[in-house]
Amino acid sequence: MGSVSGHVGQTDHVMYGATKGAIIAMTRALAWELAPYNIRVNSISPGSVDTPMLRGDITLEANRTGMAFAEVKKLREAEQAFNCWADPSEIAEPIYFLASDSASFITGTDLLVDCGWVAK
């Protein structure tokens, strides 16, 4: 699993972004290393997904700024092209696709599933 943090810099996410960037680079290298064995290697880089981790980040921001959780959540959702966070199932489906035979000619790629975050 990559992350948008592996593609763009984010405050308070230096180490997280560095590790996700490393995963993206490793995906590319392993794709070539394992291609002779017909093994495909891809990664997914989600954007904001409604998970306990993201809710924890929002809680920390709310505590740091003195804002209500709901207010910070609304601000962060407004940063998304569709003004909402992804449901985990919206990340699971692209993972399923990349693991399927339908993606037999895809290797060495990082699929951004980020509601346009990196395109902004």
Secondary structure, DSSP 8 states (H G I E B T S, - for coil): ---GGGTS--TT-HHHHHHHHHHHHHHHHHHHHHGGGT----EEEE--B-SHHHHHHHHHHHHHHT--HHHHHHHHHTTSTTSS-B-THHHHHHHHHHHSGGGTT--S-EEEESTTTTT-
